[in-house]
Amino acid sequence: MIVGGAALNLARFIERSTRDVDILATGAQQSDGSIRLERPEEPLPQVLLKATELVARDLGLELDWLNTGPAQQWNHGLPLGLPERVTWRRFAGLQVGVVGRLDLIHFKLYAAADHELKSRHMQDLLSLTPTAEELKQAADWINEQAVGLDLDGVIEDVLRHSS
């Protein structure tokens, strides 16, 4: 399951290239057909690492183009209800989960909080056209785990640019 720019692209909120694909979770197929989210293995399974090395070589990408950096969020907690908002898409033998719009708002607000207004995180957040209520919900989640971020200023900027 992915977040970040690649997720925004797959969900068609943006159309821009990204340098990486951020893995937040892996999915375990359950006997009832549902998928349970799990923290990804670190390092990733060897077969997957080998495949990413081949893709990096063939496309001229950095070796860590597929990374589990966002999985650190498991230490602090994921947005409430996130698993129910994941959309799963199949690409040949690969099934990819994309977090929902509300969750993207959560993660992009967090990322935008310590960047300037013109950052890609802020631009991504604006592309999601969040409502004041969605921004408040995301800010409440962020405030449970991080202190010292100027969320009020970011939220004001987003609302001003969205109207």
Residue pairs with C-beta under 8 A, 6 or more apart in sequence:
1 23
1 24
1 25
1 26
1 27
1 37
1 86
1 96
1 97
1 98
1 99
2 10
2 21
2 22
2 23
2 24
2 96
2 97
2 98
2 99
3 22
3 24
3 70
3 99
3 103
3 104
3 107
4 18
4 20
4 21
4 22
4 70
4 107
5 14
5 16
5 18
5 20
5 22
5 120
5 124
6 18
6 20
6 21
6 22
7 22
7 98
7 99
7 104
8 14
8 104
8 124
8 127
8 128
9 15
9 16
9 18
10 89
10 96
10 98
11 87
11 98
11 101
11 104
13 101
13 104
13 124
13 127
13 128
14 124
14 127
19 61
19 62
19 65
20 62
20 64
20 65
20 66
20 67
21 65
21 66
21 67
22 67
22 68
22 69
22 70
23 40
23 44
23 66
23 67
23 68
23 70
23 71
24 40
24 70
24 71
24 73
24 78
24 99
25 37
25 38
25 39
25 40
25 71
25 74
25 97
26 37
26 38
26 39
26 40
26 41
27 35
27 36
27 37
27 38
27 88
27 95
27 97
28 35
28 36
28 37
28 38
29 35
30 36
35 86
35 88
35 97
36 83
37 82
37 83
37 86
37 97
39 71
39 74
40 68
40 71
42 68
42 71
43 49
44 52
44 66
44 68
48 66
52 63
52 65
52 66
53 63
55 61
55 65
55 66
56 62
56 63
56 65
70 107
73 107
76 144
76 145
77 141
77 144
77 145
78 103
79 102
79 103
79 106
79 138
79 141
80 141
81 102
82 99
82 100
82 103
85 99
85 100
85 101
85 102
85 103
86 97
86 98
86 99
86 100
87 97
87 98
87 100
88 95
88 96
88 97
88 98
89 95
89 96
89 97
89 98
90 96
99 107
101 128
102 134
102 137
102 138
104 124
104 128
105 125
105 128
105 130
105 134
105 135
105 138
106 137
106 138
106 141
106 142
108 121
108 124
108 125
108 128
109 125
109 130
109 135
109 138
109 139
109 142
109 151
109 154
109 155
109 158
110 138
110 142
110 146
110 149
111 121
111 124
112 119
112 121
112 122
112 124
112 125
112 154
112 158
113 142
113 146
113 149
113 150
113 151
113 154
114 149
115 121
115 122
116 122
117 157
122 154
122 157
122 158
125 158
126 158
126 161
126 162
129 162
130 138
130 158
130 162
132 155
132 159
135 155
135 158
135 159
136 155
139 151
139 155
142 149
142 151
143 151
